[in-house]
Amino acid sequence: MAQHDYVIDNSTGQNVRADINSVLQAIATNNSGSSAPSSTFASQFFADTTAGVMKIRNSSNNAHVPVFNLSDGTIASNAVVNSSVSSSAAIDATKLSFTQSGTGATARTVDSKLGDIISVKDFGAKGDDSTDDTAAIQAALNLLQSQTIGKLFFPKGTYRHTGLTLTVSNFNDSFVIQGESPNSTILKNTGTGVNLRIDGITGEEAVYGCIESIQFLGNSNSSHGVHVTEAGRTKFDRVWSLSNGSGSSAASGFHYENAWSPSFLECRADNNSNYGVFLKGGTNHDINGAYFRGGAYSSNTLDGIYIEAATDDDTISGELLNVGFSNNVRNGIFCKTPCLRIIGCFFEFNQNAGLKIGDASDARTLFGATVINSFFDALNSSGTNYKGVVIEEANGVSIDGCNFKNLTSGVEIDSASKNITIGTLCINRKAGSVTNIADVNSTLFTDNTEPLAIRQELVQVGTASINKFRVESGSSGFRFDIENNGTNSANTLFRLLTSSSDEVIFGIRNDGKLRLNGATSTSGQTNNLPSTTLNKLQVFDGSGNSLGYIALYNNWG
């Protein structure tokens, strides 16, 4: 180690020679030492033995800059900074090292690190809402589908394109397509096809695909937002599909057909010209295990969610939890498949029904549906017949703990439905009226093995009255009618009438008095028997055989 001030002093020949040798020693060892030389010059080398780094004096002669490590000649820390790198410089990422922070992390190349995720910008996509990014995004999708497992990332931006396709071909094709958020990552379809189509191969299954944090935005001429077929168990997480199609261009937000078990978590499908979500089983796969949690499906031309089994054996065994449906032109949910459970959902302003279970125009019978703790409100709907739940050709439907407001009928049940249970209902949670708690066709009672079970408590929380529960079978049948429990003791609590002339057959007043008469209008009702000839009630067994009579007396008030 040697350093020198690089000044040769006047002296005797021997001393001058020694001074020259010291200068040469300093030059030969690059001014090495444990501290910087006392005499410094611009571009002077300094081998810093304390730091183990070769340094060079900067051009301003006010600091030493690290160059390389003395031990192995590798580039020293902070030796290369951004300002010192030419814009034309290129270093292969396989030659650069990356080590994650944390105990146990091991070094790998930057090339390996960057390969963890595919970005559409790796293929030239701009996401500037101006450039046509179709070719760039499709190239990225092609790479994704060639890998067994992979993730395609869309950074924040609006990506204009004319239609995209991803084909998955075997059981192990687990893929992830991810954006930053549905507000900031938008795939904007400017063409007439599907925004993103995901196709499996007939007879094979692609499972556990995931699309998350992306908005699919259509146009008035586009087809579906996302179309999935034969690519089962696809999960949509915070995905929005909006404004797809209009008029004759019937397009759904999500079209999922002939594929297993879709999941929709906090998704939206709004302003689509067909359905918000269309789910249908197919020849190769039913749609077992469909699951919806949170999210909203609103202002669609048909239904918010449409679910149909391909055959009677096709079961969905699915669940909707805390999902909202509003302003759909037809129904919030139209369910034509069995084994569906609806919990804590919110239905408002849907123009036909909040929920329709089964279909009278379909020869098949729907088996098994449960509706729990859900709210139905038709306020501001543009129509004259607002319904909470409509049940057609269904067997085994249970409705419990639900809340109905501003409806013509809370629950409407057709004559072909069987084993319907209506549990505790909270009617009129706020101001508004439900004209009928339930409209039920009386033929439900013709077979006591297929009953309508009503175990409801008629609860009024708001200010409006509860009008009536009724069962009627037509102009020639009878009507079973419970009117509101008013303050007047003469108001009818229970009565059995004919539907053709409202003739009272049997009634009970609020004060408990029996009402029987043969009057032709309800205004002619009396507390006593109308004549001495009507003085007994005939009793029958379950087969219709007479068991005799119960005597009645005119003075029994």
C-alpha positions in Angstrom: 0.0 0.0 0.0 1.4 3.4 -0.9 0.2 7.0 -1.4 2.2 10.1 -2.3 1.6 13.8 -2.8 3.2 13.5 -6.2 5.7 16.3 -5.5 9.5 15.6 -5.8 11.4 17.7 -3.4 14.9 19.2 -4.0 17.4 17.1 -2.1 20.5 14.9 -2.5 20.6 12.4 -5.2 19.8 9.5 -2.9 16.8 11.2 -1.3 15.4 12.2 -4.7 15.7 8.6 -6.0 13.8 7.4 -2.9 11.1 10.0 -3.4 10.7 8.9 -7.0 10.5 5.3 -6.0 7.7 6.2 -3.5 5.8 7.9 -6.3 6.1 4.9 -8.5 4.9 2.7 -5.6 1.8 4.8 -5.2 1.1 4.7 -8.9 1.6 0.9 -9.0 -0.8 0.3 -6.1 -3.5 2.8 -7.3 -2.9 4.9 -4.2 -4.1 2.0 -2.0 -4.8 2.7 1.6 -7.3 2.5 4.4 -8.2 6.1 3.8 -8.2 8.5 0.9 -5.0 10.2 -0.2 -4.3 13.6 1.2 -3.4 14.9 -2.2 -6.1 14.3 -4.7 -6.5 14.9 -8.4 -9.4 14.6 -10.9 -9.5 11.0 -12.4 -7.1 9.7 -9.7 -7.5 6.0 -8.7 -7.8 5.1 -5.1 -7.8 1.4 -3.9 -9.9 1.7 -0.7 -8.7 -1.3 1.4 -11.2 -0.5 4.1 -14.3 -0.8 1.8 -12.6 -3.2 -0.6 -13.5 -1.1 -3.5 -11.6 0.6 -6.3 -12.6 4.2 -6.6 -11.9 7.0 -9.0 -11.8 10.7 -8.3 -14.6 12.6 -10.1 -13.9 15.4 -12.6 -14.7 18.1 -10.0 -12.1 16.6 -7.7 -14.5 16.7 -4.8 -15.4 13.0 -4.3 -14.3 9.4 -5.1 -16.7 7.3 -7.1 -16.9 3.5 -6.6 -15.9 1.4 -9.7 -15.4 -2.3 -8.8 -14.8 -4.6 -6.0 -11.1 -5.3 -5.2 -11.7 -9.0 -4.3 -13.3 -10.2 -7.6 -13.5 -7.3 -10.0 -17.3 -7.2 -10.0 -19.1 -3.9 -10.3 -19.3 -2.1 -7.0 -22.5 -1.0 -5.3 -23.7 2.4 -6.7 -21.0 2.2 -9.4 -23.7 2.4 -12.1 -26.6 4.8 -11.6 -29.4 5.8 -14.0 -27.7 9.0 -15.1 -24.6 7.2 -16.1 -26.3 4.6 -18.4 -26.7 5.3 -22.0 -30.2 5.1 -23.5 -28.8 2.7 -26.1 -27.2 0.4 -23.5 -28.6 -3.2 -23.4 -27.9 -5.9 -20.7 -29.4 -9.3 -21.0 -31.7 -9.9 -18.0 -30.2 -13.4 -17.6 -27.0 -11.7 -16.5 -28.7 -9.6 -13.8 -29.5 -11.0 -10.3 -32.5 -10.5 -8.1 -32.9 -11.5 -4.5 -36.2 -11.0 -2.7 -36.0 -9.5 0.8 -36.6 -11.8 3.7 -35.0 -14.7 5.5 -34.3 -17.7 3.2 -34.6 -15.8 -0.1 -32.3 -17.0 -2.8 -31.0 -15.1 -5.8 -32.3 -15.7 -9.3 -32.0 -13.8 -12.5 -34.1 -10.8 -13.4 -35.2 -12.8 -16.5 -36.7 -15.4 -14.2 -38.4 -12.9 -12.0 -40.0 -11.0 -14.9 -41.3 -14.3 -16.4 -43.6 -14.8 -13.4 -46.4 -12.8 -15.0 -47.3 -12.1 -18.6 -48.3 -8.5 -19.2 -50.2 -7.4 -22.3 -47.8 -4.6 -22.5 -45.0 -7.1 -23.2 -46.7 -7.5 -26.6 -47.1 -3.9 -27.3 -50.6 -3.1 -25.9 -51.0 0.5 -25.1 -54.2 0.8 -23.1 -54.6 4.4 -24.1 -58.2 4.2 -25.3 -57.0 5.2 -28.7 -54.8 2.4 -30.1 -56.3 -0.8 -31.4 -54.8 -3.3 -29.1 -56.5 -6.4 -30.6 -53.4 -8.0 -32.0 -51.2 -7.4 -29.0 -53.8 -8.8 -26.5 -54.5 -11.8 -28.6 -50.8 -12.6 -28.8 -50.6 -12.5 -25.0 -53.7 -14.8 -24.8 -52.1 -17.2 -27.2 -49.0 -17.4 -25.0 -51.3 -17.9 -21.9 -53.1 -20.8 -23.5 -49.9 -22.5 -24.5 -48.8 -22.7 -20.9 -50.1 -25.2 -18.4 -50.5 -22.6 -15.7 -50.1 -18.9 -16.2 -51.3 -15.4 -15.4 -52.0 -12.6 -17.8 -51.9 -9.1 -16.3 -53.6 -5.9 -17.7 -52.1 -2.8 -16.1 -54.3 0.2 -15.6 -55.8 1.5 -18.9 -58.6 1.3 -21.4 -57.7 -1.4 -24.1 -59.7 -1.0 -27.3 -60.1 -4.2 -29.3 -62.6 -5.9 -31.7 -62.9 -9.3 -30.0 -60.7 -11.8 -28.1 -60.6 -15.6 -27.8 -58.9 -17.9 -25.3 -59.0 -21.7 -26.0 -58.3 -24.1 -23.1 -57.8 -27.7 -23.9 -57.3 -29.9 -20.9 -58.1 -30.5 -17.2 -54.9 -28.7 -16.0 -55.4 -25.4 -17.9 -55.7 -23.2 -14.8 -55.4 -19.6 -15.9 -55.7 -16.2 -14.4 -56.6 -13.0 -16.2 -56.1 -10.0 -13.9 -56.5 -6.3 -14.0 -55.9 -3.7 -11.3 -59.6 -2.9 -10.7 -62.8 -2.9 -12.7 -62.8 0.9 -12.6 -59.2 1.3 -13.9 -58.7 -1.8 -16.2 -61.2 -1.7 -19.0 -61.5 -4.0 -22.1 -63.5 -1.9 -24.5 -65.0 -3.8 -27.4 -65.3 -1.7 -30.5 -66.4 -4.6 -32.7 -69.5 -6.7 -33.2 -68.3 -10.0 -31.6 -67.8 -11.2 -28.1 -65.5 -9.1 -25.9 -63.8 -12.2 -24.5 -64.7 -15.8 -25.5 -63.3 -18.7 -23.5 -63.8 -22.1 -25.2 -63.0 -25.5 -23.9 -62.7 -28.7 -26.0 -65.7 -31.0 -26.3 -65.2 -34.0 -24.0 -62.4 -32.3 -22.0 -62.6 -29.9 -19.1 -60.6 -26.7 -18.3 -61.0 -26.0 -14.7 -60.3 -23.3 -12.1 -59.8 -20.4 -14.5 -60.1 -17.0 -12.9 -60.8 -13.5 -14.2 -60.5 -10.7 -11.7 -60.6 -6.9 -11.4 -61.5 -6.2 -15.0 -64.4 -4.3 -16.7 -65.7 -5.6 -20.0 -67.4 -2.7 -21.8 -69.5 -3.3 -24.9 -71.2 -1.2 -27.4 -74.6 -1.1 -29.1 -73.6 -3.6 -31.8 -71.4 -6.0 -29.7 -72.2 -9.5 -28.6 -71.7 -10.9 -25.1 -69.3 -9.4 -22.6 -67.8 -12.8 -21.6 -68.9 -16.0 -23.3 -67.7 -19.3 -21.6 -68.5 -22.7 -23.0 -67.1 -26.1 -21.9 -64.6 -24.4 -19.6 -65.8 -25.4 -16.2 -65.3 -23.9 -12.7 -64.5 -20.5 -14.0 -64.4 -17.8 -11.3 -65.2 -14.2 -11.8 -64.0 -11.9 -9.0 -64.9 -8.2 -9.1 -65.6 -8.4 -12.8 -68.1 -5.9 -14.5 -69.7 -6.6 -17.8 -71.6 -3.5 -19.0 -73.6 -2.2 -21.9 -73.3 -5.1 -24.3 -75.6 -4.9 -27.4 -78.9 -3.1 -28.0 -82.1 -3.7 -29.9 -81.7 -6.7 -32.3 -78.1 -7.3 -31.0 -79.2 -9.5 -28.0 -76.1 -9.7 -25.8 -75.7 -10.8 -22.2 -73.1 -9.5 -19.7 -72.0 -13.1 -19.0 -73.0 -16.1 -21.2 -72.0 -19.3 -19.5 -73.2 -22.5 -21.2 -72.4 -26.2 -21.1 -69.8 -25.8 -18.4 -69.5 -26.6 -14.7 -69.7 -24.5 -11.5 -69.3 -20.8 -12.2 -68.6 -18.4 -9.3 -69.4 -14.7 -9.3 -67.9 -12.7 -6.5 -68.8 -9.0 -6.2 -69.6 -8.8 -9.9 -71.8 -6.5 -11.9 -73.8 -6.9 -15.1 -75.8 -3.8 -16.1 -77.5 -2.4 -19.1 -77.2 -5.4 -21.3 -79.6 -6.0 -24.1 -80.4 -9.6 -23.1 -79.5 -11.0 -19.7 -77.1 -9.8 -17.0 -76.0 -13.4 -16.5 -77.2 -16.4 -18.6 -76.4 -19.8 -17.2 -77.5 -23.0 -19.0 -76.4 -26.6 -18.7 -75.5 -28.5 -21.9 -75.1 -32.0 -23.4 -71.7 -32.5 -21.8 -71.9 -30.7 -18.5 -74.6 -29.4 -16.1 -74.0 -26.3 -14.0 -73.7 -27.8 -10.5 -72.4 -25.6 -7.8 -73.1 -22.1 -9.3 -72.3 -19.5 -6.7 -73.0 -15.8 -6.4 -71.8 -13.6 -3.5 -72.5 -9.9 -3.4 -72.6 -7.7 -6.5 -75.5 -6.3 -8.5 -77.3 -7.1 -11.7 -79.4 -4.2 -12.9 -81.2 -2.6 -15.8 -81.0 -5.5 -18.2 -83.5 -5.9 -21.0 -84.6 -9.4 -19.8 -83.5 -10.9 -16.4 -80.8 -10.0 -14.1 -79.8 -13.7 -13.8 -81.3 -16.5 -16.0 -80.6 -20.1 -14.9 -81.8 -23.1 -16.9 -81.2 -26.8 -16.6 -80.5 -28.6 -19.9 -82.6 -31.6 -18.7 -84.6 -32.7 -15.7 -81.5 -34.5 -14.4 -79.4 -31.4 -14.7 -79.1 -29.8 -11.2 -77.6 -26.5 -10.2 -77.4 -27.0 -6.4 -76.3 -23.4 -6.2 -76.5 -20.4 -3.9 -77.0 -16.7 -4.2 -75.9 -14.7 -1.1 -76.4 -11.0 -0.6 -76.9 -10.1 -4.3 -78.9 -7.1 -5.5 -81.3 -7.0 -8.5 -82.9 -3.7 -9.7 -84.7 -2.2 -12.7 -84.5 -5.3 -14.8 -87.2 -5.2 -17.5 -88.4 -8.8 -16.8 -87.3 -10.5 -13.6 -84.5 -10.1 -11.1 -83.9 -13.8 -11.3 -85.6 -16.3 -13.6 -84.8 -19.8 -12.3 -85.6 -22.8 -14.4 -83.4 -25.3 -12.7 -83.6 -27.1 -9.4 -81.9 -26.9 -6.0 -81.2 -23.2 -5.8 -80.9 -21.4 -2.5 -81.3 -17.6 -2.3 -80.3 -15.9 0.9 -80.4 -12.2 1.9 -80.9 -10.9 -1.6 -82.4 -7.5 -2.5 -85.0 -7.2 -5.3 -86.3 -3.7 -6.2 -88.0 -2.1 -9.2 -88.0 -5.2 -11.4 -90.9 -4.9 -13.7 -92.4 -8.4 -13.7 -91.2 -10.2 -10.6 -88.3 -10.0 -8.3 -87.9 -13.8 -8.5 -89.5 -16.2 -10.8 -89.2 -19.9 -10.0 -90.2 -22.4 -12.8 -92.0 -21.7 -16.0 -95.6 -22.7 -16.9 -94.7 -22.7 -20.6 -92.1 -25.4 -20.0 -93.3 -29.0 -19.6 -90.6 -29.7 -17.0 -91.2 -29.4 -13.2 -88.7 -27.5 -11.1 -87.7 -29.3 -7.9 -86.4 -27.6 -4.8 -85.8 -23.9 -4.2 -85.3 -22.0 -1.0 -85.7 -18.2 -0.5 -84.6 -16.8 2.9 -84.4 -13.4 4.5 -84.7 -11.5 1.2 -86.4 -8.1 0.4 -88.8 -7.4 -2.4 -89.9 -3.9 -3.5 -91.6 -2.8 -6.7 -91.8 0.9 -6.0 -91.4 3.1 -9.2 -91.7 0.0 -11.5 -93.4 0.9 -14.8 -96.2 -1.6 -14.9 -99.5 -2.5 -13.2 -98.8 -6.0 -11.8 -95.8 -6.1 -9.4 -94.9 -9.4 -7.9 -92.3 -10.5 -5.3 -92.0 -14.2 -6.1 -93.8 -16.1 -8.9 -93.9 -19.9 -8.7 -94.9 -21.9 -11.7 -94.8 -25.7 -12.2 -92.5 -26.1 -9.1 -92.4 -28.8 -6.5 -90.8 -28.1 -3.1 -90.3 -24.4 -2.7 -89.7 -22.8 0.7 -90.0 -19.1 1.4 -89.2 -17.8 4.9 -88.3 -14.6 6.6 -88.8 -12.4 3.5 -90.0 -8.8 3.4 -92.5 -7.6 0.7 -93.3 -4.0 -0.1 -95.3 -2.1 -2.7 -96.4 -5.3 -4.5 -99.6 -6.5 -6.1 -98.7 -10.0 -4.9 -96.0 -11.0 -2.4 -96.0 -14.6 -3.6 -97.9 -15.9 -6.7 -98.3 -19.6 -7.1 -99.9 -21.4 -10.0 -102.1 -24.5 -9.9 -99.4 -26.9 -11.1 -97.0 -26.2 -8.2 -96.8 -28.5 -5.2 -95.3 -28.7 -1.8 -94.9 -24.9 -1.3 -94.1 -23.6 2.1 -94.5 -20.0 3.0 -92.9 -19.2 6.4 -92.8 -16.2 8.6 -93.3 -13.1 6.4 -92.7 -9.5 7.3 -95.2 -7.6 5.2 -94.9 -3.8 4.7 -91.6 -3.1 6.4 -92.1 0.5 5.6 -94.9 2.6 4.1 -96.5 0.9 1.1 -98.9 -1.9 0.6 -98.9 -5.5 -0.5 -102.3 -6.1 -2.1 -102.1 -9.8 -1.7 -99.8 -11.7 0.6 -100.1 -14.7 -1.6 -102.2 -15.5 -4.7 -102.7 -19.3 -4.7 -104.8 -21.5 -7.0 -107.0 -23.7 -4.9 -106.2 -26.9 -6.8 -103.2 -27.2 -4.6 -105.5 -28.5 -1.9 -107.0 -31.4 -4.0 -104.2 -33.8 -2.8 -103.2 -33.6 0.8 -99.9 -35.3 0.0 -98.9 -32.2 -2.0 -99.9 -29.3 0.2 -99.4 -25.6 0.4 -98.2 -25.1 3.9 -98.7 -21.6 5.3 -97.2 -20.9 8.7 -96.9 -17.2 8.5 -97.3 -14.5 11.1 -98.8 -11.4 9.4 -96.5 -8.7 10.7 -97.1 -5.1 10.0 -94.2 -2.7 10.8 -95.1 0.3 8.6 -98.3 2.4 8.5 -100.2 0.7 5.7 -102.6 -2.1 6.2 -102.2 -5.7 5.3 -105.1 -6.5 2.9 -105.7 -10.2 2.6 -104.5 -13.7 2.0 -106.5 -15.5 -0.6 -106.9 -18.7 -2.4 -109.1 -18.8 -5.5 -109.7 -21.3 -8.3 -111.8 -19.3 -10.8 -115.4 -18.1 -11.3 -117.0 -21.4 -10.4 -114.8 -22.2 -7.4 -114.4 -20.8 -4.0 -112.2 -18.1 -2.5 -110.5 -18.5 0.9 -109.9 -15.0 2.2 -108.4 -13.5 5.3 -109.1 -9.8 5.5 -107.1 -7.3 7.6 -107.6 -7.4 11.3 -109.2 -3.9 11.8 -110.2 -2.1 15.0 -113.9 -2.7 14.5 -115.0 -6.0 16.2 -117.4 -6.6 13.3 -114.5 -6.8 10.8 -114.0 -10.3 9.3 -110.9 -12.1 10.5 -111.6 -15.3 8.6 -114.2 -16.1 6.0 -115.0 -18.7 3.3 -116.7 -17.3 0.2 -117.8 -18.4 -3.2 -115.9 -16.5 -5.8 -118.8 -15.9 -8.2 -121.0 -13.9 -5.9 -118.8 -13.4 -2.8 -121.5 -15.4 -0.9 -120.4 -16.1 2.7 -120.4 -19.8 3.5 -118.6 -19.5 6.9 -116.9 -16.7 8.8 -115.3 -15.6 12.0 -115.4 -12.0 13.2 -112.6 -10.2 15.1 -114.5 -10.6 18.3 -114.7 -14.4 17.7 -118.4 -14.5 16.7 -119.4 -17.1 14.1 -120.9 -15.7 10.8 -123.1 -17.9 8.6 -125.7 -16.7 6.1 -126.9 -17.2 2.6 -126.8 -13.6 1.5 -125.7 -12.8 -2.0 -123.3 -10.0 -1.0 -120.9 -9.5 1.9 -122.9 -6.5 3.0 -125.7 -8.8 4.0 -123.6 -10.7 6.5 -125.2 -11.3 9.9 -124.1 -12.7 13.3 -126.9 -15.2 13.4 -128.1 -18.0 11.2 -130.3 -16.7 8.3 -133.0 -19.3 8.6 -134.2 -22.2 10.6 -133.4 -24.5 7.7 -129.7 -23.8 8.0 -129.1 -25.3 11.4 -126.4 -27.8 11.0 -122.9 -28.3 9.5 -122.1 -31.6 7.8 -118.7 -33.2 8.5 -116.8 -35.4 6.0 -113.8 -37.7 6.3 -110.8 -37.5 4.0 -112.5 -39.7 1.4 -115.6 -37.5 1.2 -117.8 -39.8 3.3 -120.3 -38.0 5.6 -119.6 -38.4 9.3 -122.7 -36.7 10.4 -123.7 -33.2 11.5 -122.9 -30.5 14.1 -126.0 -28.7 15.3 -126.2 -24.9 15.1 -128.6 -22.6 16.8 -130.0 -19.3 15.6 -129.4 -17.6 18.9 -125.7 -18.5 18.9 -124.0 -15.1 18.5 
